[in-house]
Amino acid sequence: MEQVSVEDASAPARTAAAGEGISREELALAARNHGLPLEALRYEVTPPGLHYVLVHYDIPAAGPDDWRLAVRGLVRTPLSLDLAALRALPSVTHRVTMECAGNGRALLSPRPVSQPWLTGAVGTADWTGVPLHLVLAEAGVRPEAVEAVFTGADHGVERGVEQDYRRSLPVGAAAGEGSGDGSGEGSGVLLAHTMNGRPLPPQHGSPLRLVVPGWYGMAHVKWLREITLVDAPFTGFQQSVAYRYRRADEAPDSPGEPVTRIEPRALMAPPGFPDFMSRTRVVHPGPVRLHGRAWSGYGPVVRVEFSGDGGRTWTEAAVEPRGPHPWAWQAWTCVWEAVPGRHTLSVRATDGEGRAQPLEQPWNRGGFGNNLVQRVPVLCC
């Protein structure tokens, strides 16, 4: 792609200066994209209009009638499939919790300058589509292929680089060789054409998107138009520059570590009712039933803990077992005895591999994977 002199592609992602407020550009991003209203945690399956949305560039004019998916590169039989041909293949439905890698970015200090997510960049949907491994088997992946590169129809500029949105997966993960989540399932990667029983809405990737269970949202390429099998790791912008963990003790231009699976998180549906501006919750004295959802890209959540005193003491909440949906969030509940005064309620999750949410968040330059425990201010009166 062409180099465009908007920003320096080699420059590190910017962090806000001390005291710097949210910019007009960040507000514009926040107006285009939206998070899950946390009261919508009541829904096991998120209605499409409440599911979080992140659109990197523009929503492309990708209509179902003239759309085609190309499968090319290191394959024995290149394919060009329209939507009817894909829908004619065997389909499955997976319930998948999807979270943006930048969820919680705006809570970091110093703040990485980008989409200013708080905690709502998440949602769970029933995605229906063709298992990716069936299409790759039909194309016949050649043995020298090491990655599959997925190209969306969305096109724009980031840090001076004009580009289509592209991400890759190792061939093993793309072809379903184990999920790594302890579920005993395959990777579950889908070419999804349906969300919650209806055609994909435009903002969710119509007419076709990739769904990669357990991975942060940057891997779920929307408006998918091409799959290319290659013999070397993909080094495009979204893979080797954008979505990398770069710690505070690393040089700003260090390669960092790739962002992949979702870190464990629990969220609480805010109790009571809100103050309009501050969103402080108001409850009345007595027992208050608290509830929410917890998830991890590394396997089931085995423990959710609740604190009513800002994290000084913790008690265990009841967590529903994972059930028939190995890639979906789990419900949790507990009862808090509210007494008059101001309180800070918190929840934290621990998954089956022992990963737990931190009380103090390690900082990274892109603001990725920030799974700091949620803190909900509550006034009891």
C-alpha positions, 0 to 999 in steps of 0.5 A: 500500500502507498505511504501517505504523509498523515503520520509517521508509520515508524512513530510509536503510539502516542500517550496523553500528556499529564492533564491532557483531556480527551481530544475532539478526535477521540470524541469523534471515535467514541461517537462512531463506536459504542460499548455495551450499556452495562445494564445489558449484562442481563441478556445472555445473548446481546441484542445486536444494537447493544453489542459493542462496535469498533469500526477502524475506517468506514463501514464499506458498501459491501452488499450481499448480491455482488460480494465474493470471497476469494481463497488463494495463495498456497492452495491447490484449488483457488476458490471464489465463493458467493454468499449463496455458495457459502450458505450451501455449505454445512453451517454451525452456530457458536455463542461467542463472547467478543471483547475489544483489545482496547477495552479499559484503555481510557482508565490507564494513566498515562492514557494511550490516545485512541478509542477511549473505551471504559469497560463496555467494549464487549458483547456475546452473540450467536454467530452462525456460519461455515467452519473455516476448516471446511473451506480450507479443506476444499481449497486444499492448503499446501504443506508449505503454508504457515499462516492464513491472511484475512482481508476485509473490505474496510480501507483507510490510513493508520500512522501514514500507511494506507491499507486494507484491514488485514490480520492473520492466524497460524494455519493450525489455529485457522484449520481447527487444530485445538482451541487452547482453552481446555474445552476439548473443542476445535478452534471454532473459527467461523466464516459467519454470515448470521448474528443472532439468527438474522443476517449480519448488520452492516456495522458487524461485518455484513455480509461475512465476517471472521469469528475467532472464539477466545481472541480479542476483537481485532482478530475477527475481521469484518467484511471479509473478502479474501483469505490468502495462504502464505509461507511466512508470518504476516507482517502487515500493520495490524499484525506487527505494529498496531496490536502489540503489548509494549510495556513501560520498561520497553523502548517505544519502538520495540516489537513487543508481544502480540495481542491474542487471547482475551484476559479474564474479566468479570463485570457487574450490572450496575445496581439500583439507579444512576445519577445522570452525569456521574453515573453513581449508582443509588440504592436503598439499605438492605440486601441488594442482589448483584449479578453480572458476567465473567469470561476468559479466552483461556478457558472457563472462569472458576471463581468470581470474587466480590468486594463491597469496600473498594477491594480491601476484603473479598467474598466468593460469588456464585458462578454458573458452570460454563455449560454447552457454550465453551466460548461464551461468558458465564453468569455470576450472582451474590447478595450485598447488604447495603448500609447508608453511605458511599461505597465502591463495589468491585468484582474480579474473575479467575480462570481455570489456568489461574489467571486473575484480574489485577488490582493494579493494572500493568501499563502498556503503550497501546492500552491493550488487555486492560482487565483491571477489576471493575469499580462501581461507586454506589450511594446507599441512602 
